[in-house]
Amino acid sequence: MTIDKDSAYYWISVSGLKIGTEYGYQFVIDGSIIVADPYAKKILSEFNDDEIISQNRYPNLKRYPKSKTDEFLSVFTMRPASQKDEFPYAWKNEFKRIPAKDLVIYELLVRDFTDRRTFRAVIDSLDYLKKLGINAIELMPIHEFEGNISWGYDPAFPFAFDKYYGTELDLKELIDKAHGMGIAIILDLVHNHLTGSNPLIRMWADGKYGPPSTINPYANVTAKHPFNVFNDMNHESIAYQRYIDGINEYWIREFNVDGYRFDLSKGFTQVDYGSNTARWSSYDSTRIRLLKRMYNRIRSFDSSAYLILEHFADSREERELTDHGYLIWHNMNPTSSEAVMGWITGQSDNGTSQVYYSNRSLNVPANVAYMESHDEERLIRKNFCYGKAATGYTTRDTTIALQRAGAMAAMFFPIPGPRMIWQFGEIGYDIGLQLNESCTDNASIRLNIKPTRWNYLNDARRKRLYDTYSALLALRTYPTFTSLQTKVTFKASRMDTLRTVHLEHPEMDALIIANFDMKPRLFLTKVTKPGTWFDYFSGSSIDITSEGNSLTLQPGQFHVLTSKQLPKPNVQAWPVTSINDEENVQSTINPHPLQSGEHGFISLKLNGGMGRIYDMKGVLIDNKSIQDKQIQIGPYPSGAYVFVHHAEDGSILEHYPFIIQ
């Protein structure tokens, strides 16, 4: 072949090719190394194509020429000079990308989303996803990988996609129809490593499939960081930078994708960290420089593509990258699962409040927060294995676990900033990533095909969780839940199980409360604007005074209150769990019950502070100073009431419900 003047490209002219004809080709290097084109847009394989053809996954696929080769085969179709695209498609839908801060991403593995495992199956499910309320789909790697059954993080030919999922036109139709429904498509790209099948490894390798030799201009002989798999790539290499720039441009230009999630972006460095994970996570200015270079190159041909990093590095580094324009993954699985399971640690409140970008030291809302991802154990599986149990109440119960998952969602989706759902989290998917049926942590099942659970939608409990997710995501149509003008305040002591979020906006305020305890808890509802507030899920109203109203929340119970009436969502009410609450009853009343017009006395466990009486709407009707561990109550009209004992600092010491007949 002829080498270009800059010594970067080799080329050859071939005559006699026919327009519209598909050709296979390979390169022979030094007379012995036979490789496919690393830039090939379609790859044929001796081992995988027979399955694809037998299942008609890619109709009219060119047959692999087994009599002529046993190596990967590049394929191209001879096209006229006027044909710009490799795979012509008549795009039907214009698409305007929403601001990155408003993204609700659905992470999706085509392999496990339906039993059909195809792009066309995803097309058939777009209505389901639209009704859920997402506005972006993040496809786990679809590029040509080793074998046919994979997560896709074993990339072999990044310019081609795996034909097991269908044809190029199927993928374009998926993107086109998603755009027509207001849904962006984001691709998960793997630039950290390549498998030994990729020609960039094979052309300079020790052995047929690697590892890379010392003269390889693209890859490192030894990985520079402890999390590497396959062959670690050299991001300082101008040749490799040119390669990944081409990949990034191709999928946007040819397939109209809306952005990328870059896997293991913390590995984009040539600093040798060896096995020191902590040092690898520390600030690395060279890594920032390399990531900014790639970002700037993408911005030269696409000004608004969503660019997301799986980074998990030093907070200063993440802040610098997000200030530059990147989004970053934000793992909230540990703290979310603690709350849902009923286990509260000293870090639980920190994790809950950090869903809001400024609480994790970011200057912009760029943290794509998630409760589950493909790398994290499912919330409900954790509940079934590790959920906390108390007398008459256990978070290992399916109904209770799902209700608590809904409560956690209420503290998560309405907070301004980008969010992500891992597929089927909205129906409480409970097949473990590594936790098997016996709750044994078994890493060998991690990459296995996971069964679909579309039948869960026939279970009223799981459908209720889907509807709850959908209703919470619908709130994001209101500025209160998306605007950077919104003032967001979280309130909870580090060890407390009650969670509170206040959202203040000129158009509407909101208060979200949830009880992640194992028992009922009394909550003093104080709001920014006293007056009539509305329960989003029930549609009922409540008059909240300036001093606040006292409400009892059952375990797992949650409320979204707004200062304006919103349309009531179609969500079946969660059951109010009934448990033995005797341990909470510290006070006694004499006589009990009281008759209307009578006085009575409440004997207390503690002295001092103030005693307040609320009716069942939470309205304060009486206020008394407590002396000698006893207060006089009444006379009050017939009805149900709650006595609340406040300490001098306003905190709640105890509470006691009573009835006037």
C-alpha positions in Angstrom: 0.0 0.0 0.0 1.0 3.6 -0.4 1.9 5.6 2.6 0.8 9.2 2.9 3.3 12.1 3.4 2.4 12.4 7.1 3.1 8.7 7.6 -0.3 8.3 9.2 -2.4 6.7 6.4 -1.9 3.9 4.0 -4.0 3.5 0.9 -4.5 1.5 -2.3 -6.7 1.9 -5.3 -8.9 -1.0 -6.4 -10.6 -0.9 -9.8 -13.6 -2.8 -11.3 -15.9 -2.6 -8.2 -19.6 -2.4 -8.9 -22.0 0.1 -7.3 -24.3 -1.6 -4.8 -22.2 -4.7 -4.4 -21.0 -5.8 -0.9 -17.3 -6.8 -0.7 -15.3 -8.5 2.0 -11.6 -7.5 2.5 -8.7 -8.0 4.9 -5.1 -6.7 5.3 -2.1 -8.9 5.2 0.9 -7.4 7.2 4.4 -8.7 6.8 3.0 -11.6 4.8 1.7 -13.3 7.9 -0.6 -11.1 10.1 -4.2 -11.1 8.6 -6.5 -8.5 10.1 -9.8 -6.8 9.3 -10.0 -3.1 9.0 -10.0 -1.3 12.4 -12.3 1.3 10.8 -14.7 -1.3 9.3 -18.4 -0.4 9.6 -19.4 -4.1 9.3 -17.6 -7.2 10.4 -18.2 -10.9 9.5 -17.1 -13.7 11.8 -16.6 -17.4 11.3 -18.0 -18.2 14.8 -20.9 -15.8 15.3 -22.6 -15.3 11.9 -24.2 -18.7 11.7 -26.3 -18.0 14.8 -27.3 -14.6 13.5 -28.3 -16.1 10.1 -30.2 -19.1 11.6 -32.3 -16.7 13.8 -32.8 -14.2 11.0 -31.5 -11.4 13.1 -29.8 -9.7 10.1 -31.7 -10.6 6.9 -29.6 -11.2 3.8 -26.3 -11.1 5.7 -23.3 -11.8 3.5 -22.0 -15.3 4.1 -18.7 -15.6 5.8 -16.2 -17.2 3.3 -15.0 -20.1 5.4 -13.1 -21.7 2.5 -10.9 -18.6 2.1 -10.2 -17.3 5.6 -10.6 -18.0 9.3 -10.0 -14.4 10.5 -12.4 -11.5 11.0 -13.5 -10.0 7.7 -14.2 -6.3 6.9 -17.2 -5.5 4.7 -18.1 -2.5 2.7 -20.7 -1.7 0.0 -19.5 0.1 -3.1 -21.5 3.3 -3.3 -21.7 6.3 -5.6 -19.7 9.4 -4.7 -23.0 11.2 -4.2 -24.0 8.9 -1.3 -22.8 10.4 1.9 -23.9 7.8 4.4 -22.7 4.2 4.7 -26.2 3.0 5.3 -28.8 5.3 3.6 -31.9 6.0 5.6 -34.8 8.5 5.1 -34.9 10.3 8.5 -38.5 11.4 9.3 -38.2 13.2 12.6 -36.6 16.5 13.6 -35.3 16.4 17.2 -34.5 19.2 19.6 -32.4 18.1 22.5 -33.5 19.3 25.9 -31.0 20.8 28.4 -28.7 18.3 30.0 -29.9 19.2 33.5 -33.4 17.9 32.6 -32.4 14.5 31.4 -34.1 11.4 32.7 -32.1 8.6 31.2 -33.2 4.9 30.9 -30.1 2.7 30.9 -31.0 -0.3 28.6 -29.2 -3.5 27.7 -30.7 -4.7 24.4 -29.7 -8.3 25.3 -31.8 -8.5 28.4 -34.6 -5.9 27.7 -36.8 -8.5 25.9 -36.4 -12.2 25.0 -36.1 -11.1 21.4 -32.9 -9.1 22.1 -33.2 -6.8 19.1 -33.4 -3.2 18.2 -36.9 -3.8 16.8 -38.1 -5.1 20.2 -36.9 -1.8 21.8 -38.9 0.1 19.1 -42.0 -1.9 20.1 -41.4 -0.8 23.8 -41.0 2.9 23.2 -44.6 3.7 24.3 -43.9 1.9 27.6 -40.8 4.1 28.1 -42.5 7.3 27.1 -45.4 6.7 29.5 -42.9 6.1 32.3 -41.6 9.7 31.7 -38.0 9.2 30.5 -36.6 11.5 27.8 -33.4 9.6 27.0 -32.3 6.0 26.4 -28.7 5.1 27.1 -27.9 1.9 25.2 -25.2 -0.2 26.8 -22.4 -0.9 24.3 -23.8 -2.2 21.0 -20.6 -2.2 19.1 -19.0 -5.3 17.7 -17.9 -7.3 20.7 -16.5 -10.8 21.4 -19.2 -13.3 20.7 -22.9 -12.6 20.4 -24.0 -12.6 24.1 -22.4 -9.8 26.0 -22.8 -6.6 28.1 -20.6 -5.0 25.3 -17.7 -3.9 27.4 -15.4 -6.2 25.5 -15.1 -4.0 22.3 -13.5 -5.5 19.2 -14.5 -3.2 16.4 -15.9 0.1 17.7 -17.0 1.4 14.2 -19.3 -1.5 13.7 -22.3 -2.7 15.8 -23.1 -6.2 16.8 -25.4 -7.7 14.1 -27.0 -10.0 16.8 -29.3 -7.0 17.6 -30.4 -6.5 14.0 -29.4 -4.3 11.0 -28.0 -0.8 10.7 -31.4 0.4 9.4 -33.1 -1.2 12.5 -30.8 0.9 14.7 -31.5 4.0 12.6 -35.3 3.4 12.8 -35.0 3.0 16.6 -33.2 6.4 16.9 -35.6 8.1 14.4 -38.8 6.8 16.2 -37.3 7.7 19.6 -36.6 11.2 18.4 -40.2 11.4 17.1 -41.4 10.7 20.7 -39.0 13.3 22.3 -36.5 10.7 23.4 -32.7 11.1 22.9 -30.4 8.2 22.3 -27.1 8.0 24.1 -24.5 5.3 23.3 -22.2 3.8 25.9 -18.7 3.9 24.4 -15.6 2.0 25.6 -12.4 3.9 24.9 -10.4 2.6 27.9 -9.5 -0.8 26.4 -9.8 -3.0 23.3 -9.9 -6.8 23.1 -7.2 -8.8 21.3 -9.3 -9.1 18.2 -9.0 -5.5 17.4 -6.4 -4.9 14.6 -4.8 -2.1 16.6 -3.7 -4.8 19.1 -3.1 -7.6 16.6 -0.8 -5.6 14.3 1.7 -5.0 17.1 1.2 -7.9 19.5 3.2 -10.6 21.3 1.3 -13.6 20.0 -1.7 -13.7 17.7 -4.1 -11.9 20.0 -1.8 -10.0 22.3 -0.7 -8.7 24.7 0.5 -5.5 23.0 4.2 -5.5 22.2 6.6 -2.7 23.3 6.4 -1.1 19.8 2.6 -0.9 19.8 1.7 2.8 19.1 -1.8 2.5 20.5 -1.7 0.3 23.6 0.2 -0.1 26.8 2.1 -3.3 27.4 1.0 -3.1 31.1 -2.1 -1.4 32.2 -1.7 1.9 34.0 -4.5 1.5 36.5 -5.9 -1.4 38.6 -9.4 -1.6 37.1 -8.3 -2.4 33.5 -9.6 -5.3 31.6 -8.4 -6.6 28.2 -5.7 -4.2 26.6 -5.2 -0.8 28.2 -5.0 2.0 25.5 -2.5 4.8 25.4 -4.5 8.1 25.5 -1.4 10.2 25.0 -0.9 8.5 21.6 -1.8 10.9 18.8 -2.7 7.8 16.7 -5.2 6.5 19.3 -6.6 10.0 19.8 -7.3 10.1 16.0 -9.0 6.7 16.3 -11.4 7.6 19.1 -12.1 11.0 17.5 -13.2 9.1 14.4 -15.4 6.8 16.5 -17.1 9.7 18.3 -17.7 11.6 15.0 -19.0 8.6 13.1 -21.9 7.6 15.4 -23.2 11.1 15.6 -22.9 11.9 11.9 -24.1 8.5 10.5 -26.7 7.5 13.1 -27.8 10.8 14.6 -27.1 9.7 18.2 -27.3 12.4 20.8 -24.3 11.7 22.9 -22.1 9.3 24.7 -21.5 7.8 28.1 -17.7 7.1 28.3 -17.0 3.9 30.3 -14.2 3.9 32.8 -13.1 7.5 32.0 -10.8 7.5 35.0 -8.6 5.2 33.0 -7.9 7.9 30.4 -4.4 8.5 31.7 -0.8 7.5 31.2 0.2 8.0 34.8 1.2 4.6 36.1 -0.9 3.9 39.2 -0.2 0.2 39.3 -2.5 -1.4 41.8 -3.0 1.7 44.0 -6.7 2.5 43.6 -6.8 5.4 46.0 -3.9 7.2 44.2 -5.6 6.5 40.9 -8.8 8.3 42.1 -6.8 11.4 43.2 -6.5 14.5 41.2 -4.8 13.9 37.8 -4.2 17.0 35.7 -3.1 14.9 32.7 -6.3 13.0 32.7 -8.3 16.2 32.8 -6.2 17.5 29.8 -6.9 14.4 27.8 -10.7 14.4 28.5 -10.9 18.1 27.7 -9.1 17.5 24.4 -11.7 14.8 23.5 -14.6 17.0 24.6 -13.3 20.0 22.5 -12.9 17.8 19.5 -16.6 16.6 19.7 -17.8 20.1 20.2 -16.1 21.0 16.9 -18.8 19.0 15.1 -21.7 18.8 17.6 -22.3 21.7 20.0 -24.9 20.0 22.2 -24.2 16.3 22.4 -24.6 14.8 25.9 -21.2 13.7 27.1 -21.2 11.6 30.3 -18.3 10.2 32.2 -18.2 7.2 34.4 -15.5 8.8 36.5 -15.7 8.5 40.3 -12.6 10.5 40.9 -11.4 13.3 43.2 -14.2 15.9 43.7 -11.9 18.7 42.5 -11.3 16.8 39.3 -15.1 16.1 38.8 -15.9 19.8 39.4 -13.3 20.9 36.8 -14.7 18.4 34.2 -18.3 19.4 34.8 -17.4 23.1 34.7 -15.9 22.3 31.2 -19.3 20.7 30.1 -19.2 17.0 31.0 -21.8 15.2 32.9 -20.7 12.6 35.5 -22.3 9.4 36.8 -23.4 9.7 40.5 -23.9 6.4 42.3 -26.6 6.6 45.0 -27.1 2.9 45.3 -25.5 2.5 48.8 -27.5 5.2 50.5 -30.7 4.5 48.6 -30.6 0.8 49.5 -29.9 1.6 53.2 -33.0 3.6 53.4 -35.2 1.1 51.6 -33.9 -1.8 53.7 -34.3 0.1 56.9 -30.6 0.3 57.8 -29.5 3.9 58.6 -25.9 4.7 59.1 -24.1 8.0 59.8 -23.6 8.6 56.1 -27.1 8.0 55.1 -28.3 11.6 55.2 -25.2 12.8 53.4 -25.9 10.5 50.5 -29.6 11.4 50.3 -28.9 15.1 50.1 -26.1 14.8 47.6 -28.7 14.0 44.9 -28.7 17.8 44.6 -25.6 19.0 42.7 -24.5 21.8 45.0 -24.5 19.4 48.0 -21.6 17.5 46.4 -19.5 20.6 45.6 -20.5 20.9 41.9 -21.1 24.3 40.4 -23.5 23.0 37.8 -26.3 20.3 37.8 -24.2 17.7 36.0 -24.4 14.7 38.3 -26.4 11.9 36.6 -27.7 10.4 39.8 -29.0 6.8 39.9 -30.3 4.4 42.6 -29.4 1.4 40.4 -27.2 0.8 37.4 -25.8 -2.3 35.6 -22.9 -2.3 38.1 -25.0 -2.1 41.2 -27.1 -4.7 43.1 -30.9 -4.2 42.7 -32.7 -2.4 45.6 -35.4 -5.1 45.9 -32.9 -8.0 45.8 -31.0 -6.3 48.6 -34.2 -6.0 50.6 -35.0 -9.7 50.1 -31.5 -10.7 51.3 -30.6 -8.0 53.9 -33.8 -6.1 54.7 -34.3 -5.2 58.3 -37.1 -6.8 60.4 -39.0 -5.6 63.5 -42.0 -6.9 65.4 -44.8 -7.2 62.9 -42.9 -5.4 60.1 -40.1 -6.5 57.7 -38.7 -4.8 54.7 -38.1 -8.2 53.2 -41.9 -8.4 52.4 -42.5 -7.6 48.7 -45.3 -5.0 49.3 -43.3 -3.2 52.0 -40.1 -3.3 49.9 -41.9 -1.8 46.9 -43.5 0.9 49.0 -40.2 1.9 50.5 -38.7 2.0 47.0 -41.5 4.4 46.1 -40.6 6.5 49.1 -37.0 6.7 48.0 -38.0 7.6 44.5 -40.0 10.5 46.0 -36.7 11.8 47.5 -34.9 11.3 44.2 -36.7 12.2 41.0 -38.3 15.6 41.9 -35.0 17.1 42.8 -33.6 19.3 40.0 -30.8 17.7 38.0 -30.3 14.8 35.6 -31.4 11.3 36.7 -31.1 7.7 35.5 -33.1 4.5 35.8 -31.6 1.1 35.2 -34.0 -1.0 33.2 -36.9 -2.4 35.1 -36.1 -0.6 38.4 -39.5 1.0 37.8 -41.2 -2.4 38.5 -39.0 -3.5 41.3 -36.8 -5.9 39.3 -35.4 -8.4 41.9 -33.1 -10.7 40.0 -29.7 -10.2 41.5 -26.6 -8.9 39.8 -24.5 -11.2 41.9 -26.9 -12.1 44.7 -28.4 -15.4 43.8 -31.7 -16.9 45.1 -29.9 -18.1 48.3 -28.5 -14.6 48.8 -25.0 -15.8 48.2 -22.7 -13.3 46.5 -21.7 -15.1 43.4 -19.6 -13.1 40.9 -19.7 -15.9 38.3 -23.4 -15.0 37.5 -22.7 -11.3 37.1 -22.6 -11.2 33.3 -25.2 -13.9 32.8 -28.4 -13.3 30.8 -31.0 -12.0 33.2 -34.7 -13.1 32.7 -37.2 -10.4 31.6 -40.0 -9.7 34.0 -42.6 -8.0 31.8 -45.2 -10.1 33.6 -44.6 -7.9 36.7 -46.8 -5.3 35.2 -49.7 -7.7 35.9 -48.9 -7.5 39.6 -50.8 -4.5 41.1 -48.0 -3.9 43.6 -45.3 -3.6 41.0 -47.6 -1.6 38.6 -48.1 0.8 41.5 -44.4 1.4 41.7 -44.2 2.0 37.9 -47.1 4.5 38.3 -45.4 6.1 41.2 -42.2 6.6 39.2 -44.2 8.0 36.3 -46.1 10.4 38.6 -42.9 11.7 40.2 -41.3 12.2 36.8 -44.3 14.1 35.6 -43.6 16.7 38.3 -40.5 17.6 36.3 -42.8 19.5 33.9 -43.1 22.2 36.6 -40.2 24.7 37.1 -40.1 24.0 40.8 -38.6 20.6 40.1 -36.2 21.6 37.3 -35.3 25.3 37.6 -31.9 26.5 38.9 -34.0 29.2 40.6 -35.3 26.6 43.0 -33.9 26.7 46.5 -33.6 23.1 47.7 -33.2 22.4 51.4 -32.7 18.9 52.9 -33.4 18.3 56.5 -32.6 15.3 58.6 -30.2 14.5 61.4 -27.4 12.1 60.5 -29.0 9.2 62.3 -32.6 10.1 61.8 -34.9 8.0 59.6 -37.2 10.9 58.6 -36.3 12.6 55.4 -37.5 16.1 54.3 -36.9 18.1 51.2 -38.1 21.7 50.8 -38.3 23.2 47.3 -38.9 26.9 47.0 -39.7 28.6 43.7 -41.6 31.8 42.7 -44.3 29.7 41.0 -44.8 27.0 43.6 -43.2 25.5 46.7 -43.1 21.9 47.6 -42.4 19.7 50.6 -41.5 16.0 50.3 -41.5 13.9 53.5 -40.8 10.2 53.9 -40.4 7.8 56.9 -37.7 5.2 56.4 -38.0 4.0 60.0 -39.3 0.6 61.0 -42.1 2.2 63.1 -44.6 5.1 62.9 -43.0 8.5 63.4 -44.5 11.8 64.3 -43.5 14.6 62.0 -43.9 18.3 62.6 -44.8 19.8 59.1 -43.4 23.3 58.8 -43.6 25.0 55.4 -42.3 28.1 53.7 -45.7 29.5 53.1 -48.4 28.7 55.8 -51.8 28.2 54.3 -53.6 25.5 52.2 -51.3 22.9 50.8 -52.1 19.9 48.6 -51.2 16.2 48.7 -50.1 15.4 45.1 -50.9 11.7 45.2 -54.3 11.9 47.1 -55.5 15.3 45.8 -56.6 16.2 49.4 -55.8 19.6 51.0 -54.4 20.5 54.4 -54.2 23.8 56.1 -50.7 24.2 57.6 -50.2 26.8 60.3 -47.2 29.0 60.8 -46.3 26.8 63.8 -46.6 23.6 61.8 -48.8 20.6 61.8 -48.2 17.3 63.5 -48.5 14.3 61.2 -48.0 10.7 61.9 -46.2 8.8 59.1 -46.3 5.0 59.0 -43.0 3.2 58.1 -42.5 3.6 54.3 -45.1 6.3 54.0 -44.3 9.4 52.0 -46.0 12.6 50.9 -45.4 15.2 48.2 -47.1 18.4 49.3 -47.3 21.5 47.0 -48.5 25.0 47.6 -50.6 24.8 44.4 -53.1 22.2 43.4 -51.8 19.9 40.7 -53.7 17.3 38.7 -54.0 14.1 40.7 -52.0 11.2 39.2 -53.6 7.9 38.5 -51.7 5.9 41.2 -53.4 3.3 43.4 -52.8 4.4 47.0 -50.1 2.6 48.9 -51.4 0.6 51.9 -50.9 2.2 55.3 -49.0 -0.5 57.1 -50.4 -1.6 60.4 -48.0 -2.7 63.1 -47.8 -3.0 66.9 -47.0 0.5 68.0 -47.0 0.0 71.7 -43.4 0.9 72.2 -44.1 4.4 71.0 -46.9 5.0 73.6 -45.1 6.7 76.5 -47.9 8.8 77.9 -51.2 7.9 79.5 -54.5 9.7 79.7 -57.0 9.6 82.5 -59.9 9.0 81.9 -59.7 7.4 78.4 -61.6 8.0 76.2 -62.8 11.5 77.3 -66.4 12.6 76.8 -67.1 15.8 74.9 -67.0 18.7 77.3 -64.8 16.9 79.9 -61.3 17.7 81.2 -58.7 15.1 81.4 -55.0 14.7 82.3 -52.1 13.3 80.5 -49.3 11.8 82.6 -45.9 12.1 80.9 -42.6 10.3 81.1 -40.6 13.5 81.0 -41.0 17.0 82.5 -40.6 20.4 81.0 -41.1 21.9 77.5 -44.4 22.5 75.8 -47.4 20.3 75.1 -49.4 20.9 71.9 -52.7 19.3 70.8 -53.5 18.8 67.2 -56.6 17.6 65.5 -56.4 14.9 62.8 -55.9 17.6 60.1 -52.7 18.6 61.9 -54.2 21.9 63.1 -52.9 23.2 66.4 -55.9 23.6 68.8 -54.2 23.9 72.2 -50.8 24.9 73.6 -49.7 24.2 77.2 -46.6 24.5 79.4 -45.7 21.2 81.0 -45.3 21.1 84.8 -44.8 18.1 87.1 -45.0 15.6 84.2 -48.7 16.3 83.8 -51.0 18.5 81.7 -54.7 19.2 81.7 -56.5 18.8 78.4 -60.0 19.6 77.2 -62.7 20.3 76.8 -62.6 19.7 73.0 -65.3 18.7 70.5 -65.8 15.0 69.7 -63.0 13.7 67.4 -59.5 12.3 67.2 -56.5 14.2 68.5 -52.7 13.9 68.9 -50.8 15.2 71.9 -47.2 16.2 71.1 -44.5 16.8 73.7 -41.9 19.3 72.5 -38.6 20.0 74.3 -37.4 23.6 74.8 -35.5 23.5 71.5 -38.7 22.5 69.7 -37.7 18.9 69.1 -40.3 16.2 69.6 -39.9 14.1 72.7 -43.0 11.9 72.5 -46.5 11.9 71.1 -49.8 10.3 72.1 -53.1 10.0 70.1 -56.4 10.2 72.0 -60.2 10.3 71.3 -62.9 12.6 72.6 -66.3 10.9 72.3 
